[in-house]
Amino acid sequence: MDINIARSMVLDALQRASSQSSEVLKPAETKLKEWETEPGFYAILLNIFSDHSIDVHARWLAVLYFKNGVDRYWRKTAPNAISEAEKSTLRQGLVSNFREPVNQIAVQLAVLVSKVARFDCPREWPELVPTLLSAVRSEDQLVQHRVLLTLHHVVKTLSSKRLAGDRRLFEDLTRTVFTFVYELWHNHLETFLKLMSEDDSGMVSSLEKALLSLRILRKLTVHGFKRPHESVDAVTFLKVVFDRAKTMLECRKSLQNKSQSPELCEKFIIHLTKVLADVLEHHPFSFIPFIRMTLEFSVYYIFTPAGEGLLFERFVIQQLNLIKGILICIEYKPSKVVEVTKEPATVEAHQIKMAFFVPPTLTEMCHKLVTQYFPLTREELRLWDDNPEGFATDEGGESWKYSLRPCTQTLFVTIFHEYRDVLSPILLEMIRNNHDPVPPSDLEGILRKDAVYNAVGLAAFDLYDEVDFDRWFTSTLVTELGIRDPNYRIIRRRVAWLVGHWAGVKMSRELRPMLYAATLPLLSRDEDMAVRIAAANTLKLAIDDFEFNTEQFLSFLEPAFGLLFSVLREANECDTKMQILYVLSFIVERVGAAVRPHSTALVRYLPSLWEESAEHNMLRCAIVSTLVHLVQAMGSECVSLSPFLLPVIRLSTDVTQDCHVYLLEDGLDLWLAVLENSAYITNELMLLFRNMPPLLEFSSENLRTCFYIIQAYVLLAPNEFLKEYGTAVVSACNDMLSDMRSEGIVMTMHLLELCLRAEPAQSMELLKPMLPRIFEAVYRGEEYPMVMSVYLSIVARVLLGSRNVFGEMVEKVSQHVSLPQEQVLDKLMDVWLDKMDVVTQLERRKLLGLALSSLLTAGSRVVLEKFCGILLKVTEALNDVIKADEMGAQLDSLMISDASGSFPYEEVEQHTEHDLRRKRLTTQDPVHTVVLRDYFQQQVMQLKSQLGSVQYEDLLQTVDVETMAQTKEYIVL
């Protein structure tokens, strides 16, 4: 096809693909997709986006399709890979023109070149960097900018490669270009400073190019040197960073004074500080010469009057994070005895820190953090006034994490923990100075007290031995919680937060009722919503503590549940509802069945909340999580909730629904809880299992819970469930077994063994497709001990359940391995007797002992040949299970001791219907209903009867003296 015709077709498709009409757009996208693998397609795209006369939308799409093509077809080994000849032409075209007028397209072109460079530079594209370095010398300002932009993205991409060979190549590149880029940066920055002093409009372009050069230098410095401190160029650059930052802070202030935007200047300053932060993170030992300079720079601007008028929030955050990074850097922490530290550089860094962080400096930093950065700002108070709920939920949210307040708090915690001996007296003095009640009209005093209380809460663990919190709580804090003036909402909220933090650190159990009594009024309807949310979280923290006593809380349960429910119902924000649901859920979990009388209102409200939250998956997650705890607390009474619960479970576990990504894990937990607390199976519960097969196929991370659910069904309605779904379950298990690790195999075998216990005959038939591979695994004897243990248990269950099926499986294995049945049985018995020692669980050892005993009367020559080994292994099992009672009589310790079905060793209280079903099944298990010693004796006597006295005596002659003596301790031979 003629190239011009092809170009016209592609251009037409691109123009139609940029249409707003789906009828026009879809066919065009399909056609472009078809052309992706056609030779010459990318050359045409290159021609189109290089033609500046073409519509910008079509050119934009051309770049995007080219970029996607690089991802899919540039690699040599990719299916339909672009030919080497075409790639060579494309590479030349990509760096032949740097005059792109549209910024957005210029950025995409730079990214496109960097993607190609990732594959080809420097081996197939050695001329790329020299071409860029040559082009950047152009006098054309646009070309300079576009080349620097491209070089930035190329260097950024190459620096991200992590293979050793790629790192060496990037280090070689750094040695080649670092000095040149540094000079570019210096020249562009000097030009900017000169033009700024002249108030020339060209200064913006110069600063943009200086910023691009700085970004390149940052990547070269961090990733291009193994040890930056050994490079003269890198050290020179790092030293200059501090002076340039000072200069640019003054420039920013000057721009503000002229009412000009300081945004680009701020970006430049932030990137200067990022250079330091990246070197600290990636090369902590190379950063040691700059520790003191960084600390002096940061503290000078952040904690002294010198910074006034020069600071902006992102810069403050960067400096605080730098100080914190130095404090927490593990390479700068020596051993407890500094003299025994092996790394001299670590000792040097520690000494620099100690020399800088002297008491006066620490005191000033602590005072400044608490008195200047901790108090709520006018903007925060305005937000609180306008939207109390939004104010409360924003704190701790994603956007809040990257704001100034959490940075100041994190630095405070870090520095306080590191130098608590110096800072504890200072903070205690602040507490004393702010101990007296503040008049409600004194807003500044209230904000000051709020800041100090914030500091005390953050430093709770480090102040454990310094603060008598019980006394403080009873003498001061409780009183402040009761002051109802509007301004005192700040103190009430902070005290609630403070008490929550200290409750888990140092608060007497005897004071818990007082804490509950003081907190509950803060949840009332006439309280500020931000205070109510803080009080709810305090309640949760107080309950989530090892000192929590359910009996102490029961008298507060009804009002607490009612008040929390009112907050939940009145809240507007999803985040608030999630928080309160979490608190309610936690209370339900801690108090259990005691919550039943108080849960009616919540139970009635949750269905409507579920409907309202259709577009809020995270809120629905919280609802499902709450339902899990409610069902567990309500026990069998949860059946009344089935009309609501089952549709929730069905939606949450349906892999065809988009929301299952969010709801699946909690939905499975709810499904399991409902099954475990159901007294009987219903048709709706049975139909719900239709959601399970796809989950077994796709949801490997939730496989354990899925298996628990299947086990719950088996216990709840073994006959009905296995009849309806048994084949599908066994088929899924069989398909998964080959790809499973040991843990998964053990889990699967536990499920199959439960089926064999619950419905032996039915399960035996269902498992026939799967049993041969289990028998063959035992025959080969190559599995890990825990896997062999469960495989042997399955074989033993089959043998005890049906000797015929056992024989069928041996025959199947013999056919598969092409050996006689007797030879297969001989090897299988050898493995069984050899591997029985790896079985450590008492119940399994007895099970294997019973199965071996049952084999004695099978009339098999192979079994008789193993007679001595069978006696020994059954006797060893008897050694484990026989225990002496209080009277000295020897009893089988695994037997049910009385009609109630209790066990001598049983300590766990049965809570759910599922537990009772499991216990009932246990009462039918041969392991707990058959006395091993009696059965062993019976089988030996029957064997003697089968063989006759003479042959039996001959058989006894094959038993060694030691085994004979041990066996005679339990039975008569």
C-alpha positions, -999 to +999 in steps of 0.1 A: +000+000+000+012+035-009+027+052+022+006+084+017-026+064+015-016+044+047-008+077+064-042+092+055-060+061+068-041+062+101-047+099+105-084+095+098-086+067+124-068+089+150-091+118+143-122+096+147-107+080+178-106+114+194-143+119+188-167+122+218-192+099+201-188+063+210-203+053+176-174+070+158-148+063+184-152+025+189-147+014+152-116+037+150-101+022+181-107-013+168-090-004+135-060+011+153-057-020+174-056-041+143-028-020+128-006-022+160+013-052+146+015-040+110+050-031+097+054+006+092+025+016+116+048+032+141+067+051+114+034+066+103+026+076+139+060+092+142+053+112+110+019+123+123+028+135+157+059+153+143+037+173+119+027+203+140+000+214+115-022+184+124-049+187+151-034+184+186-058+157+197-048+134+168-011+140+175-017+133+212-033+100+204-005+091+180+021+095+207+000+074+231-004+046+206+033+047+199+041+046+236+018+016+241+034-001+211+068+003+227+055-015+259+040-044+239+062-049+208+096-033+213+112-061+232+130-085+208+112-116+223+077-101+222+051-116+199+048-096+167+079-076+178+089-045+157+117-053+133+152-041+141+153-021+108+121-003+117+133+003+152+165+019+139+145+043+118+122+051+146+150+059+170+165+083+146+132+100+141+125+104+178+156+126+184+156+145+151+132+173+162+130+190+197+106+218+187+073+204+200+052+235+208+026+218+230+038+211+265+016+181+272+027+163+240+064+173+247+061+155+281+047+124+264+074+124+238+100+126+265+085+096+283+083+078+249+120+083+243+128+071+279+108+039+273+128+031+242+160+040+261+151+015+288+153-013+262+180+000+239+203+025+256+233+022+255+238-011+236+215-005+206+212+033+210+247+045+220+242+078+202+211+088+223+229+106+252+256+123+230+227+135+207+209+150+237+240+166+252+248+182+218+212+194+212+210+210+246+237+235+236+213+250+211+206+287+213+169+281+208+152+283+241+124+259+232+149+233+220+169+236+252+138+230+273+126+200+253+160+184+252+164+188+290+129+174+295+139+144+274+172+139+291+154+141+325+131+113+316+158+092+301+180+095+331+151+089+355+142+057+336+178+044+333+184+051+370+154+029+380+170-003+364+183-025+392+203-053+376+240-052+384+250-047+347+225-019+342+237-002+374+273-003+362+262+012+328+244+040+347+275+047+368+295+050+336+269+074+322+271+095+354+308+098+352+304+110+316+277+136+320+277+147+356+300+177+352+283+189+321+248+187+337+261+204+368+274+233+347+241+235+328+223+237+362+247+264+375+244+285+343+206+283+341+203+292+378+227+321+375+207+333+345+175+331+365+190+351+394+203+377+370+170+381+351+151+382+384+172+411+396+163+428+364+126+417+366+130+401+332+101+379+321+126+353+307+134+343+342+106+317+343+121+298+313+156+298+329+142+285+362+123+258+344+155+246+328+174+249+360+147+227+377+150+201+349+188+201+353+184+197+391+161+167+386+187+151+364+215+158+389+194+143+417+191+110+399+227+110+389+239+117+424+217+092+441+219+063+416+251+070+396+277+068+424+283+038+447+297+061+473+289+098+465+312+111+492+342+097+472+333+118+441+345+154+441+318+164+417+290+149+439+304+165+471+307+199+454+271+197+443+258+186+477+277+215+494+262+240+470+227+227+477+225+245+511+236+279+497+213+276+467+184+268+490+191+299+511+192+320+480+160+306+466+141+311+498+150+348+495+139+348+459+106+332+468+100+360+494+109+386+468+084+371+443+057+372+469+064+408+477+060+415+440+027+396+440+041+371+416+035+334+418+063+316+438+051+281+428+080+273+405+105+287+430+090+265+457+093+234+434+130+242+430+135+245+467+117+213+474+139+194+449+170+208+465+159+193+498+149+161+481+185+157+469+196+156+506+167+133+516+175+108+488+212+107+496+204+102+533+181+073+524+202+056+498+237+065+510+236+071+547+274+067+552+281+091+523+257+116+540+277+117+573+298+148+562+265+166+556+247+157+588+257+187+608+252+211+578+217+197+573+207+199+610+221+235+613+203+245+581+169+229+591+170+241+627+181+276+617+150+281+595+124+260+613+132+266+650+146+301+651+132+336+641+154+335+610+128+315+591+100+340+597+086+352+564+106+327+544+089+294+551+062+276+533+045+244+544+061+219+520+096+232+528+089+229+566+077+193+561+108+184+541+131+199+568+112+181+596+115+148+577+152+154+572+158+158+609+136+128+617+155+108+590+188+115+606+175+106+641+160+073+631+187+062+605+197+028+617+233+032+603+237+061+627+227+041+658+257+025+677+256-004+701+244+004+736+281+004+745+294+029+719+330+016+722+321-019+709+305-006+677+323-022+648+315+004+621+336+036+627+313+056+604+284+048+627+303+061+657+312+093+638+276+099+629+265+093+665+291+118+678+279+144+653+243+140+664+253+141+701+274+172+695+245+190+678+215+179+699+227+195+731+201+204+759+196+240+748+190+230+712+166+202+723+148+225+747+142+251+720+130+225+695+106+210+720+092+243+730+088+254+694+071+222+683+046+223+712+039+260+713+042+270+677+034+239+656+010+219+678-017+245+685-048+244+663-047+271+636-074+296+628-080+277+595-085+244+614-109+260+639-128+275+610-130+241+594-142+227+627-169+253+630-181+247+594-180+210+595-172+193+628-176+158+613-154+165+584-127+181+607-127+149+628-125+125+600-099+144+580-075+140+609-058+108+602-070+105+566-048+101+535-045+139+529-038+146+566-008+121+565+011+144+542+003+177+559+024+196+584+007+185+616+015+148+614+051+156+604+056+178+635+040+152+657+062+124+643+093+144+648+083+152+683+077+115+691+111+106+675+131+133+692+114+128+726+121+090+725+157+096+715+164+122+742+137+116+768+161+122+798+165+158+786+130+165+773+109+148+801+115+176+826+106+202+800+073+186+791+065+180+828+071+217+834+047+225+806+021+203+823+026+221+856+023+255+839-010+245+822-024+225+852-049+252+864-083+255+847-083+279+818-112+304+816-135+295+788-131+329+772-093+325+770-091+308+736-053+312+734-049+295+768-072+267+756-052+262+725-020+262+745-033+236+769-046+215+739-011+215+724+005+204+757-020+176+762-013+166+726+024+163+735+017+143+766-005+119+747+021+114+720+049+108+746+028+085+768+051+055+767+082+076+774+065+094+803+053+062+819+075+066+850+071+104+852+034+110+852+009+098+879-019+095+853-045+082+878-042+112+900-041+136+871-073+120+856-092+121+889-081+155+900-081+175+867-091+157+835-125+145+847-133+180+858-123+195+824-145+169+806-175+183+824-170+220+814-197+226+787-186+260+773-184+260+735-147+269+735-141+240+759-150+215+731-113+218+722-103+206+757-130+179+759-120+165+726-083+165+735-088+151+770-109+123+755-081+116+730-055+118+758-073+094+781-076+069+752-039+070+747-030+066+783-056+039+790-035+013+773-003+027+789-009+034+826-043+035+841-056+015+870-083-011+864-102+004+893-106+036+874-121+021+843-157+026+855-149+062+861-134+065+826-166+050+811-188+073+831-168+103+821-167+093+784-204+085+778-217+121+782-194+131+754-214+108+731-246+126+738-266+143+710-261+178+723-223+174+721-201+186+692-197+159+666-159+160+666-160+154+704-184+126+700-161+109+674-131+113+697-151+099+726-161+069+706-125+062+697-115+066+734-141+040+743-126+016+718-091+021+730-102+016+766-119-017+757-090-028+735-067-033+765-055-063+785-068-046+816-104-046+802-129-064+825-162-073+809-180-072+843-169-036+849-183-026+815-217-044+816-235-017+835-224+009+808-231-014+779-267-003+773-261+035+773-228+031+754-245+010+727-274+034+724-253+065+723-229+051+697-259+040+676-272+076+677-238+089+665-239+063+637-274+073+626-267+110+627-233+109+610-232+121+574-196+111+564-189+076+553-156+077+573-175+086+605-199+057+600-170+034+594-153+045+626-184+042+647-193+008+632-158-003+640-162+007+677-196-010+679-182-041+663-154-041+688-177-038+717-198-067+704-167-088+700-155-081+735-188-086+754-202-113+733-237-126+741-242-098+767-249-075+738-280-094+726-306-073+745-291-040+732-286-048+696-321-046+683-319-010+670-286-016+653-299-048+637-329-028+623-308+000+610-281-020+592-303-031+563-311+006+554-275+016+558-265-012+535-289+001+508-277+037+513-240+026+509-243+009+475-217+033+461-194+031+492-176-002+492-154+006+522-185+014+543-201-018+532-169-036+544-174-021+578-211-032+578-201-068+569-174-068+595-199-056+621-224-083+610-197-110+616-194-100+652-231-096+657-238-131+644-211-145+667-226-127+696-262-137+688-254-174+683-283-194+670-306-164+673-290-150+642-314-171+622-339-142+625-314-120+604-312-145+575-334-124+551-307-097+554-276-117+559-278-142+531-282-116+503-253-097+518-232-128+517-244-137+482-233-102+469-200-101+488-189-135+475-201-133+439-169-130+418-190-116+389-198-085+410-172-057+410-177-050+447-164-085+456-129-071+454-137-051+486-162-073+503-150-109+497-128-114+527-154-101+552-182-117+533-165-151+536-161-145+574-198-137+576-207-168+556-187-189+580-201-172+611-237-178+599-230-215+592-213-220+625-242-205+644-271-221+625-289-249+642-301-264+609-297-262+572-321-242+551-327-243+514-314-207+511-282-216+528-278-246+505-284-225+474-258-200+486-230-226+481-234-220+443-210-190+449-183-214+461-169-232+430-157-200+413-140-190+446-122-223+448-109-216+412-098-180+415-095-170+452-063-186+464-057-161+492-090-169+508-088-207+503-084-215+540-117-197+548-134-214+518-124-247+532-137-238+567-170-230+551-171-263+533-163-281+566-191-262+582-215-274+556-203-310+560-210-308+597-243-290+594-259-313+568-235-340+557-259-361+537-277-333+519-246-313+512-224-341+499-253-354+478-258-319+462-222-306+460-199-334+470-188-342+434-180-306+426-160-301+459-140-333+453-133-324+417-121-289+427-099-303+454-084-328+429-077-301+404-060-279+430-039-305+446-012-306+419-004-269+424-006-268+462+022-265+486+024-286+517+002-264+538-026-265+511-024-302+508-027-307+546-058-283+545-074-303+517-068-336+534-084-323+566-115-315+546-116-350+530-110-367+563-139-348+578-161-360+550-150-396+557-158-391+593-192-375+588-206-397+560-181-426+555-200-447+529-211-417+508-177-400+510-159-432+501-177-432+467-172-395+462-135-397+469-127-427+446-114-404+418-090-388+442-079-417+465-055-434+440-032-404+440-032-403+478-024-440+480+003-436+454+018-407+474+021-430+504+035-458+482+062-435+470+069-422+505+085-389+493+062-364+510+071-340+538+063-353+573+031-332+579+018-342+544+026-379+549+008-377+583-025-366+567-021-390+538-017-419+562-047-408+581-069-408+549-055-443+540-063-455+576-099-440+574-105-458+541-092-491+555-114-489+587-144-479+565-141-504+538-114-531+533-128-536+497-122-499+488-087-502+503-080-532+480-094-513+450-070-484+456-040-507+459-051-523+426-053-488+410-018-480+421-005-513+409-020-506+375-005-471+374+030-482+384+028-515+364+037-537+394+019-567+410-006-558+438+013-577+464+045-558+456+026-525+458+010-535+491+044-546+504+060-512+496+030-493+510+032-512+543+069-505+545+063-468+541+035-468+565+055-486+592+086-464+585+067-431+584+044-437+614+070-421+636+066-387+618+030-387+629+030-367+662-007-360+669-020-384+694-054-390+677-037-398+644-013-422+660-042-441+676-061-440+642-031-456+625-028-481+653-064-491+649-060-494+611-029-516+614-047-538+639-076-542+615-051-555+588-041-584+610-072-604+600-071-595+563-056-629+554-028-612+535+006-628+531+022-594+529+006-583+562+018-615+580+053-607+567+051-573+584+037-589+617+066-578+638+066-543+625+028-540+631+031-552+667+059-527+673+040-497+658+007-505+675+025-510+708+042-476+704+008-460+698-004-477+730+026-462+748+013-428+738-024-431+744-024-452+776-024-430+808-028-439+844-059-425+862-060-412+898-063-448+910-034-460+890-055-479+864-042-477+828-069-462+805-071-451+769-068-413+773-087-406+740-119-424+751-150-404+759-152-408+797-189-405+803-223-402+786-221-364+784-193-367+758-166-350+777-129-358+775-103-360+803-081-336+784-108-312+772-105-276+783-121-255+756-157-244+762-181-251+734-196-218+721-214-224+688-237-248+672-207-258+650-187-266+681-215-289+693-218-306+660-181-312+659-182-326+694-211-349+684-191-362+655-162-369+678-184-391+699-189-413+668-152-415+658-135-448+663-106-429+677-127-419+707-151-449+709-128-479+704-103-489+730-071-495+711-057-521+735-090-541+735-093-540+697-056-550+693-061-579+716-093-589+698-076-588+664-046-609+676-069-635+690-089-636+658-056-640+638-047-669+661-080-685+654-076-680+616-041-694+615-043-722+640-019-727+669+010-741+650+012-715+623+005-688+649+034-699+670+056-699+639+045-663+633+054-653+668+089-667+662+094-638+636+090-612+664+121-600+682+125-603+719+122-566+727+091-561+706+075-592+722+082-579+757+068-544+750+036-559+733+030-583+762+028-553+786-006-546+769-020-578+754-017-615+757+000-631+727 
